[in-house]
Amino acid sequence: MSPVLPGATIGILGGGQLGRMTAMAARSLGYRIQVMDPDPSCPARFVVDACFEGSWDDVRAAADLARGCDVVTLEIEQISIPALEAAGRYAPVRPSARVLEMVQDRLRQKTWLCENGFPVGPHRAVHSPADLRDALVSLGGRIYLKRTYGGYDGRGQIKVDAKADLAAGPERVAQAASTAWAALGGAPCVAEQALDLDREISVMAARSPGGEVRAFPAATNHHENQILVWSVLPSSIPGQLESRAHEIAVAMAEKLQLEGLLAVEMFVTRGGDLFVNELAPRPHNSYHASQRACVTSQFEQAVRAVCDLPLGNVEIVRPGAIANLLGDLWLGAPPRFDRALRVPEVRVHLYEKHTPRPGRKMGHLSATAPTPEEAVARVLEAKSLL
């Protein structure tokens, strides 16, 4: 297998902020870049050589993109399998359609994790209000109900607390189940038991077609309303947990014969248990801090992995944190980035999205510091000044 060397063309299915930052890393290595996205004014458009307009299931647009590329990768897992297969007829697609097919369906993903011995929290498949009623009873009344397909940044999922209904009797439980089922539109779902969490972490693994594997140090992530608010590298979890999380991510990459990146989201409980939450075979919001904190960023590592170049060093150079900037900030007076930049070691990263709206990721702040705790404090101070 020959590496795809600088000067070649990389295609990216998806032109959002992840595609944009991957493209910027690729350009610094000397690659040409093409993207496909439903939005002709997507964030990546301004930093790539060509942009093909097409929906995630547009077989023709995916094929047109791949015809002019030496390798194709992705920045969003909603790409349809037929579109991936169409692209694959003209260029290698990394990661493969086989990996995407497993990851796209939450129930299929949970099944794969369980069958391969990876730690997963208690959960149940839900195909009807009766299934949900039974799940509430068996899982203790407090669950997260998630659609099996789709959903991002908290969409397609709700928290259900029916502990009081359990005490009130079967009719109340059935009513709670019916209400929650209707809230998600009656779609097939997975019910996950709400765990007693200490923190949420993630580990980013990379694997090249030649079989080289590297995993970044774990990141600690803080969410509100299921949207990432801030993330920090390194995680500062105990060494034994760090090693276990690292082992899990590497084992997954090897089991999947991954070609590219795999972000593994995990829960750490107050009792010290580690459970896998979800997988994302692409760059991930929780590793934006790698641009500042690590020898090699996740975006450069993605390019190296899909092009079968030697993978980069992932050691921490200096602790780093990021804080997401949502569209809500733009709905009043313009954000005061000048104030944020007064905080030592803070940088602004904007995605050139033209339509701010509540909950939409418009950019992020990053900060470095002598310790992870100081990096978080700096980036949150900067955010407060906007």
TANOR-V348767 format. One record per helix or strand of 3 or more residues. SS is the DSSP state (2 for helix, 1 for strand). FROM is the first residue (numbers start at 1). TO is the last residue. Records with the same first field share a line. If there is no record, write none. Layout:
SS: FROM-TO / FROM-TO
This chain:
1: 9-13 / 32-37 / 50-53 / 71-74 / 123-126 / 142-147 / 157-161 / 189-193 / 197-207 / 213-215 / 219-224 / 227-233 / 260-269 / 274-280 / 320-326 / 346-350 / 361-368
2: 17-28 / 43-47 / 59-67 / 81-88 / 97-104 / 106-115 / 129-138 / 163-168 / 170-183 / 239-255 / 285-287 / 290-293 / 298-306 / 327-330 / 337-340 / 372-384
